Amino acid sequence: MARAITLIRSDSLSDVAEYAYAATAPAEARLIFLAGSCPLNEDGSTAAIGDYAGQAAKAIENMRTALAAAGASLQDVISTRVLVASTRQEDLVTAWQVVRDSFADHDVPSTLMGVTVLGYKDQLVEIEAVAAVVD
């Protein structure tokens, strides 16, 4: 299946970032706006308490499930926003490494943010995403 997403890079911008700086989808693409993917187990409990990497992995797992329900996959994601409840850069990097590795060479534009608190008890990570598919 052909993908709708085109990742855009620029030789005028630093190559230090581990993602494309922009992405496009054709006019005929169906956009999928995902709610923030949280590290929640099926019973509603928070997974991997105290573990930034573990919570990022669970959030990605839940994102895959939501994408599949919408007829999409991680390869259809056009952008992400990764929220990490921490003021420590190393905690943000820990969560980001899981997200980056999950997307592999589909390195979509992304924003990584440290936030004060997230919505669920013991929650450390949340990942928002937008996807695009051509049906």
Stockholm file with secondary structure:
# STOCKHOLM 1.0

chainA/1-135         MARAITLIRSDSLSDVAEYAYAATAPAEARLIFLAGSCPLNEDGSTAAIGDYAGQAAKAIENMRTALAAAGASLQDVISTRVLVASTRQEDLVTAWQVVRDSFADHDVPSTLMGVTVLGYKDQLVEIEAVAAVVD
#=GR chainA/1-135 SS CCCCCEEECCTTSCSCSSSCSEEECCTTCEEEEEEEECCBCTTSCBSSTTCHHHHHHHHHHHHHHHHHHTTCCGGGEEEEEEEEECSCHHHHHHHHHHHHHHHTTCCCCEEEEEESCCSSTTCCEEEEEEEEECC
#=GC SS_cons         CCCCCEEECCTTSCSCSSSCSEEECCTTCEEEEEEEECCBCTTSCBSSTTCHHHHHHHHHHHHHHHHHHTTCCGGGEEEEEEEEECSCHHHHHHHHHHHHHHHTTCCCCEEEEEESCCSSTTCCEEEEEEEEECC
//
